Amino acid sequence: MSEQNAVPLIVLSASRDSAELINGILRRAGHPVHCTWIPALPDLGDALAQINPELLLVVEHGEDELATVAAIRDQNAPAVPLIVVAESVEETHMALAMQHGAHDVVTLSSPARLQAVMGRELRAHRLERALESTLRSARDARRQLEAVLQQSADAIAQVQEGIVVDANAAWLELFGFERNAIVGQPIMDVFDESTHAALKGALAACLQGRWSDHTLSVNGYFADGSRRTIELLLTLGEHDGEPCVRLVIPARQRDEGKLAEELEEAVRTDAVTGMLNRQPLLEVLHEKLKTPAPGGVRYFAVVKPDKFAAIERDVGVTASDNVLVELASLLREHLSTNDVAGRLGGVTSLVLLERGNAHDVEVWSEELVARAGKLVVKAGEKSLSLTCSVGLSVVPSSAADPDAAIADAIEACRKASERGGNQVATSQRADEDTRVQSYDTIWVKHIKAALLENRFRLVQQPVASLQGEDPGMTDVLVRMLDPSGKEILPGEFLPAAERNNLLKNIDRWVVGASLSFAAQRKVGCLFVRLSKDTLKDASFLGWLDNQIRASRAEPPRLCFQVPEDVAASHISAFKGLADALRERTFRCALERFGSGRDPRALLASVPLDFIKIDGAIVQSLTRDAEIQQRVRELVEEAKRRQIETIAERVEDANTMAVLWQLGVQYIQGYFVHTPEEVVLRAEA
């Protein structure tokens, strides 16, 4: 410790030798001290005030002088421990000194006891000082809390065990309720049932100190009968000496700039559906397509209500707008943060979807159709059931002009309507175009060259814990580099690799690089994907044994993961590989879990360490109670089998809060970290 950080002491002694002797004893014992020698009693008061010591030692002073020293100490620094240094120690002498205010009596002839007493008194002094500071802060906080709550322009409510225990005037004014209608009532009564799961999870997380500055989006009920979406901030607080959660709705000041933005937005959006008008929508799409997708695939989805002309004839033009409003509201709830949606024309909506793979797009579309089929829309005096059709088309990675892909999606939607509606259709021409544009022959050449020249790299996406400390777990993804060093995303080269039996070669590069990285960095756990080709590769285990010996990696640091649909289609091969991997102490996982026909049967038949809940399910979690129940049952089944659960593709705080409520243990996705931001280079 540097001299400026040394513990300040005052030694009151007629001789400097005593001060230097004390200083030497303490420093040799490892106590970093700075002794100030005070030879005369009249100087003690100023020294106490200026030096602010942590200990005061008095050497060989008489009884009367000790009483004077204690009085000066009590007047200037009453919390500083006073220790008497005597030539010898007797019980009567010690008792007398302590009656005059000393904490103990020591001798220079017993350095060990001197050191022990000094250490004890320093610890006690610091603890007392810290306690007093804490108590003072708590008293100040209690005095200020009521004023802050009542005077703040932010709407604030305090919640304990799900009950509102206090609410300020801004909260009461915002919701329009009297105080007795809010305080003492369950907080869930203020919010729509669709957001209860997220709010319960966020409250629990906040009480455990594991909720950061995330904003929670909830639907609130107001005294005028309206229901509006509001943004909540949650912080840990205290009420009547007990922990509570403060729900804060920040006050939003409307300045001229904000008003101008809102007016501009009003011009850009459709008055009926609230979505982008056709021209602004196309402008946004053109701009977005100038940059490649951060990962995965892009699709256009055209959404159209079925038999709308008949609905319009039946209820009239004005009332039929309610159908469009309800469908648009459902569509907006179904979007993710990176999606773009708008009104293409008439009753047709267009959405640009960014998802991890085609499977995610299909699940999204089917869920939208299913939810639309459950809607009952009031149009005038009538209640109508509603269905819709969805047409999908792939957006090629090289497509700067979206017109062709949009036309394909429109055609696919038309075919879905002609088949009776209430279904999803995918453009075959777009799929064929994608196959043509992939230029398999060229891709095979590039992939083989990249393997020979080691032009692959790993990137990691951290896995975060919802229930404890950072687990040090990472999901490993692969990127290919072209000869100029430009990164190529897996969505561009993996389809060609799969069609040309190159996936197992890429798998081996990834596994080898991951083993090397795990050996070098001693990571907690790397999740490494295996394709169906590797699943059926009889030579993989022998190759893996050689890699373990060469890399000297510890097998438990790797967890091999396989998609649920692949495992279900090749159950015998997967079970055999999983058993062999666990014999070598590797861990095993299923990803994209929960969308298959019988996920529970897989849990029962295969030895697993983790399941990764399908990102397509996770992205629909906050708005669908049935999906929440399905995930809860899967989590409970996994816990019974001592299998840990991870949610994929978590993109917002609401989803994280629901997952917390459902008991999911870990999350990964762009809300936690984007994989491109932390790059790992490893030699295969």
C-alpha positions, -999 to 999 in steps of 0.1 A, spaced: 0 0 0 13 34 -8 22 60 19 -8 81 9 -31 52 17 -15 44 50 -36 43 82 -32 76 101 -23 73 138 -14 99 165 11 89 191 12 113 221 45 108 238 73 128 254 98 109 233 100 105 195 116 71 201 83 56 213 65 68 182 92 54 159 92 21 178 54 17 175 56 26 138 83 0 132 64 -28 151 32 -22 131 49 -19 97 69 -51 103 36 -69 110 22 -57 77 1 -28 90 6 2 66 5 30 91 16 66 92 24 78 128 22 114 137 42 122 169 26 148 192 50 157 221 28 182 239 -8 179 251 -19 214 240 -13 204 204 -35 173 206 -68 190 198 -56 206 165 -40 174 155 -72 154 160 -91 179 139 -66 181 111 -52 146 108 -85 127 113 -67 97 128 -81 61 131 -63 55 164 -49 76 192 -20 61 214 -9 77 246 25 67 259 33 67 297 10 95 310 -3 99 344 -39 93 355 -49 130 355 -33 136 321 -50 105 307 -84 120 317 -75 153 300 -65 134 268 -98 115 268 -117 148 273 -99 164 243 -105 132 223 -142 133 232 -145 169 222 -127 167 188 -130 131 176 -152 110 199 -152 79 177 -114 75 176 -102 46 198 -78 55 226 -51 31 235 -27 35 264 9 23 260 24 15 294 56 1 307 38 -28 322 2 -40 324 -17 -48 356 -54 -55 360 -60 -25 383 -40 -2 359 -60 -15 329 -93 -11 347 -84 25 357 -73 35 322 -105 21 307 -126 40 332 -110 72 319 -120 63 283 -92 41 270 -101 10 249 -72 -11 261 -37 -10 276 -6 -25 258 31 -26 263 60 -22 238 76 -53 253 47 -75 238 46 -66 201 22 -95 192 -4 -82 216 1 -46 205 -5 -57 169 -36 -78 178 -51 -49 198 -44 -24 170 -59 -47 144 -90 -53 165 -96 -16 172 -90 -6 136 -116 -31 124 -141 -20 151 -136 16 143 -141 11 106 -172 -10 111 -187 15 134 -179 43 109 -195 23 80 -225 15 101 -230 51 111 -227 62 74 -252 36 64 -277 46 91 -273 82 82 -279 75 46 -310 54 55 -324 82 77 -318 107 49 -335 84 24 -365 79 46 -369 117 51 -366 124 14 -387 95 1 -421 109 8 -412 142 -7 -397 126 -38 -428 104 -43 -453 132 -40 -434 160 -58 -420 139 -87 -435 145 -122 -429 108 -128 -457 85 -119 -445 62 -91 -461 33 -73 -445 11 -46 -453 -27 -46 -447 -53 -19 -457 -89 -24 -478 -79 -54 -498 -52 -35 -496 -15 -41 -484 0 -8 -480 36 -19 -486 57 -50 -478 94 -57 -501 120 -70 -487 117 -106 -496 80 -106 -532 86 -94 -536 114 -119 -523 93 -148 -546 64 -141 -575 85 -129 -583 66 -98 -587 77 -62 -560 68 -37 -581 41 -19 -588 24 -52 -551 19 -59 -533 15 -25 -539 -18 -9 -550 -34 -41 -531 -60 -63 -509 -43 -88 -521 -68 -114 -555 -52 -113 -540 -22 -130 -527 -41 -160 -541 -63 -188 -538 -100 -182 -517 -104 -214 -488 -86 -196 -491 -103 -162 -465 -130 -168 -439 -104 -179 -447 -81 -149 -446 -109 -124 -412 -120 -137 -398 -85 -137 -410 -79 -101 -394 -111 -89 -361 -103 -107 -360 -68 -93 -365 -80 -57 -335 -104 -63 -314 -75 -75 -312 -90 -110 -332 -64 -130 -311 -37 -147 -322 -6 -165 -346 -25 -188 -379 -10 -198 -410 -31 -195 -439 -26 -220 -473 -32 -204 -510 -26 -212 -526 -5 -184 -562 0 -175 -574 36 -169 -604 50 -150 -620 62 -183 -622 26 -195 -594 28 -220 -564 5 -223 -531 19 -234 -495 6 -237 -471 22 -213 -434 18 -205 -424 9 -169 -391 13 -152 -386 -10 -122 -362 -2 -93 -355 -18 -59 -367 4 -30 -378 3 6 -412 10 23 -417 10 61 -383 -7 65 -391 -36 41 -379 -41 5 -403 -31 -23 -403 -26 -60 -409 9 -74 -428 11 -107 -419 43 -124 -436 58 -155 -414 87 -166 -430 120 -174 -427 128 -211 -423 165 -219 -438 175 -252 -416 201 -268 -418 215 -303 -393 191 -317 -413 162 -303 -445 176 -317 -429 180 -351 -418 144 -351 -453 133 -342 -468 153 -370 -443 138 -394 -451 104 -382 -489 110 -386 -483 119 -423 -463 86 -428 -489 63 -411 -522 51 -422 -551 66 -402 -570 33 -399 -544 7 -392 -516 29 -377 -490 13 -399 -468 29 -425 -484 41 -457 -473 25 -490 -447 51 -501 -430 55 -467 -430 17 -463 -412 12 -496 -387 39 -488 -379 22 -455 -376 -12 -472 -352 1 -499 -330 17 -472 -330 -14 -450 -321 -37 -479 -290 -17 -486 -273 -34 -457 -271 -72 -453 -291 -89 -426 -271 -93 -393 -277 -130 -395 -302 -156 -407 -328 -149 -435 -351 -123 -447 -386 -129 -460 -414 -108 -473 -449 -117 -459 -480 -104 -475 -510 -105 -451 -546 -102 -463 -580 -108 -446 -600 -135 -463 -633 -126 -481 -631 -90 -471 -654 -79 -499 -682 -101 -484 -676 -86 -450 -678 -51 -464 -711 -59 -481 -724 -74 -450 -716 -47 -424 -709 -17 -445 -678 3 -454 -674 21 -420 -680 -8 -397 -657 -30 -419 -627 -8 -409 -629 -24 -375 -618 -56 -391 -587 -39 -405 -579 -22 -372 -581 -55 -353 -560 -74 -378 -534 -46 -379 -533 -45 -341 -527 -83 -341 -500 -80 -367 -482 -53 -348 -482 -74 -316 -467 -103 -336 -437 -83 -349 -402 -83 -336 -380 -53 -332 -362 -57 -365 -393 -62 -386 -408 -36 -409 -445 -35 -416 -470 -13 -435 -501 -11 -456 -492 -21 -491 -526 -11 -506 -563 -17 -501 -566 -43 -473 -532 -58 -479 -502 -55 -455 -466 -61 -462 -440 -72 -437 -402 -76 -440 -392 -104 -416 -357 -110 -402 -354 -144 -386 -327 -170 -378 -339 -195 -405 -369 -204 -427 -383 -226 -399 -387 -194 -378 -406 -177 -406 -429 -206 -411 -437 -207 -373 -443 -170 -372 -467 -171 -402 -487 -201 -389 -491 -185 -355 -504 -153 -371 -529 -172 -391 -540 -192 -360 -544 -161 -338 -563 -143 -365 -587 -173 -367 -595 -168 -330 -604 -132 -333 -640 -121 -330 -645 -86 -343 -674 -63 -335 -685 -45 -366 -716 -23 -359 -741 -46 -342 -726 -77 -356 -698 -99 -344 -676 -115 -370 -650 -142 -370 -619 -135 -391 -593 -154 -410 -564 -143 -431 -540 -156 -457 -502 -151 -457 -479 -153 -487 -441 -157 -482 -412 -151 -504 -374 -152 -498 -355 -119 -501 -322 -128 -518 -292 -114 -500 -282 -96 -532 -316 -80 -537 -313 -42 -535 -346 -39 -553 -374 -56 -535 -400 -55 -563 -396 -90 -576 -397 -106 -541 -427 -85 -531 -445 -96 -563 -437 -133 -554 -452 -128 -519 -483 -112 -534 -487 -142 -557 -482 -166 -529 -509 -148 -508 -533 -150 -538 -528 -187 -540 -534 -192 -503 -567 -172 -506 -578 -193 -537 -572 -225 -517 -598 -214 -492 -578 -189 -471 -568 -193 -434 -534 -207 -445 -498 -199 -454 -483 -203 -489 -446 -198 -499 -435 -187 -533 -420 -216 -552 -405 -193 -577 -386 -174 -550 -373 -207 -537 -361 -217 -571 -346 -183 -577 -327 -186 -544 -313 -220 -555 -303 -206 -588 -286 -175 -572 -267 -197 -547 -245 -210 -576 -238 -243 -558 -208 -250 -580 -192 -217 -572 -201 -220 -534 -186 -255 -533 -153 -241 -547 -153 -213 -522 -161 -235 -492 -134 -260 -500 -108 -233 -505 -118 -217 -472 -114 -250 -454 -79 -255 -470 -68 -220 -462 -84 -218 -427 -106 -189 -437 -133 -197 -412 -137 -180 -378 -157 -185 -347 -179 -158 -331 -195 -162 -297 -229 -152 -283 -229 -151 -245 -255 -171 -225 -267 -151 -195 -281 -165 -163 -315 -154 -150 -309 -170 -116 -273 -166 -105 -238 -156 -114 -224 -154 -149 -221 -191 -160 -193 -184 -185 -213 -201 -212 -211 -192 -249 -229 -202 -280 -204 -207 -309 -213 -196 -344 -193 -199 -376 -184 -173 -402 -165 -178 -435 -141 -152 -449 -137 -145 -486 -101 -141 -500 -102 -104 -492 -112 -110 -456 -148 -100 -459 -172 -119 -436 -198 -142 -452 -227 -151 -430 -238 -188 -426 -271 -182 -443 -253 -176 -475 -229 -206 -476 -244 -233 -453 -274 -241 -476 -250 -249 -505 -227 -268 -481 -257 -289 -470 -268 -297 -505 -233 -307 -514 -223 -329 -484 -198 -304 -470 -215 -298 -436 -195 -324 -418 -163 -308 -430 -174 -275 -416 -185 -292 -384 -151 -307 -379 -134 -273 -384 -158 -257 -358 -153 -286 -333 -115 -285 -337 -113 -247 -333 -137 -249 -303 -116 -275 -285 -85 -254 -291 -102 -223 -278 -116 -241 -247 -81 -255 -239 -66 -220 -241 -92 -199 -223 -107 -224 -198 -143 -213 -207 -173 -225 -187 -190 -241 -216 -190 -237 -254 -222 -248 -272 -211 -263 -306 -236 -273 -333 -235 -306 -351 -254 -312 -384 -273 -343 -394 -244 -353 -416 -221 -355 -385 -249 -373 -367 -247 -401 -392 -209 -400 -396 -194 -432 -381 -159 -418 -382 -166 -387 -362 -160 -402 -327 -126 -416 -337 -116 -382 -352 -129 -365 -320 -107 -387 -298 -76 -376 -317 -86 -340 -314 -91 -343 -276 -55 -357 -273 -40 -331 -296 -57 -301 -280 -56 -313 -244 -90 -298 -240 -113 -308 -211 -144 -324 -226 -169 -310 -200 -162 -275 -214 -180 -284 -246 -217 -291 -251 -227 -305 -285 -261 -293 -297 -284 -307 -324 -317 -292 -336 -348 -310 -322 -362 -318 -357 -329 -334 -367 -327 -354 -335 -363 -366 -338 -358 -377 -375 -326 -396 -366 -334 -407 -330 -313 -438 -330 -282 -421 -344 -286 -391 -320 -291 -413 -290 -260 -434 -299 -239 -403 -304 -252 -386 -272 -243 -417 -252 -208 -418 -267 -202 -381 -261 -214 -383 -225 -191 -413 -219 -163 -389 -229 -177 -364 -204 -189 -340 -231 -223 -324 -225 -253 -326 -249 -282 -303 -258 -311 -300 -281 -317 -266 -297 -348 -252 -314 -366 -273 -288 -404 -273 -283 -418 -270 -319 -417 -307 -327 -445 -332 -325 -435 -348 -292 -407 -329 -274 -414 -347 -241 -407 -380 -257 -373 -368 -267 -366 -357 -231 -374 -392 -219 -354 -411 -245 -321 -391 -248 -295 -382 -221 -294 -344 -221 -278 -316 -201 -296 -286 -217 -325 -278 -239 -327 -246 -259 -362 -234 -263 -370 -225 -299 -365 -188 -307 -397 -188 -328 -416 -198 -297 -397 -173 -275 -405 -144 -298 -443 -152 -294 -441 -157 -257 -452 -124 -243 -485 -122 -263 -497 -158 -261 -508 -174 -228 -511 -209 -245 -474 -207 -255 -465 -196 -220 -482 -226 -206 -465 -249 -231 -431 -235 -222 -439 -238 -185 -447 -274 -188 -415 -281 -208 -394 -263 -182 -410 -283 -154 -405 -315 -172 -368 -306 -179 -363 -297 -142 -377 -331 -131 -350 -347 -153 -323 -323 -141 -320 -307 -175 -312 -270 -176 -331 -247 -199 -320 -219 -222 -342 -195 -242 -330 -187 -277 -333 -153 -295 -344 -132 -266 -348 -96 -280 -365 -75 -253 -370 -70 -216 -407 -82 -216 -396 -116 -230 -369 -119 -204 -394 -111 -176 -418 -138 -188 -390 -163 -191 -380 -155 -155 -416 -161 -144 -417 -194 -162 -385 -206 -144 -362 -206 -174 -326 -206 -162 -306 -190 -190 -311 -167 -220 -292 -158 -252 -300 -135 -281 -295 -99 -292 -310 -86 -259 -280 -102 -241 -253 -96 -268 -249 -96 -305 -225 -123 -317 -206 -100 -340 -194 -78 -312 -171 -104 -295 -150 -122 -320 -129 -153 -312 -102 -164 -336 -90 -199 -332 -67 -222 -351 -84 -254 -362 
